[in-house]
Amino acid sequence: MPRGIKKFIYGIFYLGIMGGLLVMTWFYLQPKPSCEDGILNQNEEQIDCGGICISCEAKNFQLIIGSPQSLDAGEGKVTIVASIENTNQNYAVKGVRYLINIKDKIGRELKTIEKDTNISPTSIRYIIEPGLNFNYQDVGRIEIKILSELDLVPIQEFFVYEIATRQLDLKSDEEKIIAEGIVSNMSGRDIESLKLIGLIKDDGGNLIRAGSTTISSLEAFKTSGYTIFIPSISGIPIENLNLEIFWEVIS
């Protein structure tokens, strides 16, 4: 075979090898598909969710933080009330850490509070910090921030407590409003600590006062009495006030 033809064949052969190596290198250096690559691939329903990745419902999950309010608690004190809502019907938030940052009217920090809570599906968790030691008039801005990643649990794996409350009496004196009633644990599980939150609203539905109490133990299928003391309100008859009770199991 003439030398020129041999060189041509060898050249084609080496070019084939080099081309193959380049193709293999290109494929090797390409990032492998993942659930965090920002690309709709694998068998994802949306970018980086669905299919073999986390469900899109869980990935797009968000909590709704209600506008926090400061309420006059009398005697130079203030009560802070806020809410965190879980509108999702399939996932509970087993654990979440939040921060309350309270500033005065010129932006100076008055108090910072960090706590943990959990929220059942389609429910609202009310946050109350009663009797803080600064004047109601001094409060300027209140911020609520979620500090931790949400520990989401499918509703099938989350124990949902069943709590029933019944108001028996709402009365007042010069210093306080006294809300009395009974609370029943309709769940099949004992509760070590149960926090009851009483929100007082006027006839227009405006929140004007708040208070809370804690029941240290409530066995399954048992009932206990409760009393919540709430700062008094001047100028509004007790019969024009509306009481709403919310609860939180403290783990």
Secondary structure, DSSP 8 states (H G I E B T S, - for coil): --HHHHHHHHHHHHHHHHHHHHHHHHHHHS----TTSSS--TT-SBTTBSTTS--HHHHT---EE---EEEEEETTEEEEEEEEEE--SSEEEEEEEEEEEEEETTS-EEEEEEEEEEE-TTEEEEEEEEEESS-GGGEEEEEEEE-S--EEEEGGGS----EEEEEEEEEE-SSEEEEEEEEEE-SSS-BS-EEEEEEEE-TT--EEEEEEEEES-B-TT-EEEEEEEEE--TTS-GGG-EEEEEEEE--
